[in-house]
Structures are given as structure tokens and as C-alpha cells.
């Protein structure tokens, strides 16, 4: 492929992205709930600051939980005695939704420390996700709110669907 053709293709993709976001901006401007939220947060800066602190705190709590799970992971990587019997569903470091769901159903999370690590990581990930996208919803323009809510909704629905099917 020649350099001219490659440059033209890049230019066309740039135009497509610009047109897409301008249409998305128009759609977001016509959505009444986004406009109402944006107007309310601009009219009440104290409430906006409170919401910003709330979503920032949720994101920081999620980060702290992920760091705690990382510390637990480094403790679990130490060699353990072979005399410790394994019961229930074994948890490996690579598992999917099906194994996670099966282990939770069996109640292994109550007595196995490795399951606690994975549960803390799952809760921390959800809180970090909500805090990060919530910050965009609180601080962003209506088009940013729309993109953040659409991305967050997609991730949550996809995760719930995968867990349901497992």
C-alpha cells in the first residue's frame, strides 16, 4: 500500500471519528436527563463537590482494596507445607467465571484465604470502576457523561451476563 493511500485512509478515519463525536455531542445535548444533571451540578457547586468527593473516595477505596489483595497475593506466593489438606474446589491463579461461581456456591470463600484475595480484588475492581467513571459523570460535559455511562453500562452488563452464563 502506498504512502498516499495510507495517509488518505488515516484522514478518512479521522473524519469519521470527528463526525461520530459531533453527532454524539448533538445527541447528548438533546438528552434531557444529562442536561438537567449538568445544569444542576453547575448551579450547586457544593453538591457537585460532595459528589466529586464521594466518587473519588469510592475509587480510592477500590484502589486500596486492590493493593491489599496484591499484598495478600505476595504472602500467598510463599511456599507452604504440604501437610495442609486441600478441601472443596481448588482455586488456581488462572480461573474463569465458571470456577469463581462454582467456588462461591460451594462456600470455599469462608475458609480458604486465596478465595478472600479474589473476592477482595473483585470488590476493589468494581469500586475502582464506579469511582473512575463516576468522576467523569460528575465533572464532564453532557457528551462525556454519555460516553462514560455507556461504557460503564456495557462493562457491567457484559460482566453480569458472563457470570450468569457461567
C-alpha positions in Angstrom: 0.0 0.0 0.0 1.4 3.3 -1.0 2.1 6.1 1.5 -0.5 8.4 -0.2 -3.2 5.8 0.1 -2.3 5.1 3.8 -2.4 8.9 4.5 -5.8 9.2 2.8 -7.2 6.3 4.8 -6.0 7.9 8.1 -7.6 11.1 7.0 -10.9 9.4 6.3 -10.9 7.7 9.7 -10.2 11.0 11.3 -13.2 12.5 9.5 -15.4 9.5 10.6 -14.3 10.0 14.2 -15.0 13.7 14.1 -18.4 13.2 12.6 -19.2 10.5 15.1 -18.4 12.6 18.0 -20.2 15.7 16.7 -23.3 13.6 16.2 -22.8 12.1 19.7 -22.5 15.7 21.0 -25.8 16.6 19.4 -27.5 13.5 20.8 -26.1 14.3 24.3 -27.3 17.9 24.1 -30.8 16.7 23.4 -31.0 14.2 26.2 -32.9 16.0 29.0 -31.6 14.0 32.0 -28.0 14.7 31.1 -28.7 18.4 30.6 -30.6 18.6 33.8 -27.8 16.9 35.7 -25.2 19.2 34.2 -27.3 22.3 34.9 -27.9 21.2 38.5 -24.3 20.5 39.2 -23.2 23.8 37.7 -25.9 25.7 39.7 -25.0 23.9 43.0 -21.2 23.7 43.3 -21.3 22.5 46.9 -23.3 19.4 45.9 -21.0 18.9 42.9 -18.0 19.0 45.2 -19.7 16.4 47.5 -20.5 14.1 44.6 -16.9 14.5 43.4 -15.6 13.6 46.9 -17.9 10.6 47.1 -16.9 9.1 43.7 -13.2 9.9 44.4 -13.5 8.2 47.7 -15.1 5.1 46.2 -12.3 5.0 43.6 -9.6 5.3 46.3 -11.3 2.6 48.4 -11.3 0.3 45.3 -7.6 1.1 44.7 -6.8 0.4 48.4 -8.6 -3.0 48.2 -6.7 -3.9 45.0 -3.4 -3.0 46.8 -4.4 -5.1 49.8 -5.2 -8.0 47.5 -1.8 -7.6 45.9 -0.2 -7.7 49.4 -2.2 -10.9 50.1 -1.0 -12.3 46.8 2.6 -11.8 47.7 2.1 -13.6 51.1 0.3 -16.5 49.3 3.2 -17.0 46.9 5.5 -18.1 49.8 5.9 -21.9 49.8 3.6 -23.7 52.2 3.8 -27.0 53.9 2.5 -30.0 52.0 0.7 -31.2 55.1 -2.1 -28.7 54.7 -5.0 -30.6 53.2 -7.0 -29.0 50.4 -10.7 -29.4 50.6 -13.5 -28.1 48.4 -13.0 -26.6 44.9 -9.3 -25.7 44.3 -8.5 -22.2 43.2 -5.7 -21.6 40.8 -4.3 -18.2 39.9 -5.9 -18.5 36.5 -9.6 -19.2 36.6 -12.7 -18.0 34.9 -16.2 -17.0 35.9 -17.3 -20.7 36.0 -14.7 -21.7 38.5 -15.3 -18.5 40.5 -19.1 -19.2 40.6 -18.6 -22.8 41.5 -16.2 -22.0 44.3 -18.6 -19.4 45.8 -21.5 -21.8 45.6 -19.5 -24.4 47.4 -18.8 -22.0 50.2 -15.0 -22.2 49.8 -14.6 -18.5 50.3 -15.4 -18.9 54.0 -12.3 -20.9 54.9 -9.8 -20.5 52.0 -7.6 -17.4 52.2 -7.0 -17.4 48.4 -10.7 -17.0 47.8 -10.7 -14.0 50.0 -8.0 -12.5 47.9 -10.1 -13.0 44.7 -13.2 -11.6 46.4 -11.3 -8.5 47.7 -9.9 -8.0 44.2 -13.4 -8.3 42.6 -14.9 -5.8 45.0 -12.0 -3.4 44.6 -12.2 -3.6 40.9 -15.9 -2.8 40.9 -15.4 0.1 43.3 -12.5 1.5 41.3 -14.5 1.2 38.1 -17.5 3.0 39.6 -15.3 5.7 41.1 -13.4 6.4 37.9 -16.4 6.5 35.6 -18.4 8.4 38.3 -15.8 11.1 38.2 -16.3 11.6 34.5 -20.1 11.7 35.1 -19.8 14.4 37.8 -17.2 16.6 36.1 -17.7 16.1 32.4 -19.8 17.8 29.8 -23.0 16.0 28.7 -21.2 14.2 25.9 -18.6 12.9 28.3 -21.3 11.8 30.7 -23.0 9.9 27.9 -19.8 8.2 26.9 -18.9 7.3 30.5 -22.3 6.0 31.3 -22.4 3.9 28.1 -19.0 2.4 28.7 -19.8 1.7 32.4 -23.2 0.2 31.4 -21.6 -2.0 28.8 -18.9 -3.3 31.1 -21.4 -4.0 33.9 -23.9 -5.8 31.7 -21.2 -7.8 30.0 -19.7 -8.9 33.3 -23.1 -9.8 34.8 -24.0 -11.7 31.6 -20.8 -13.7 31.7 -21.3 -14.5 35.4 -24.9 -15.6 34.7 -23.9 -17.9 31.8 -21.0 -19.5 33.7 
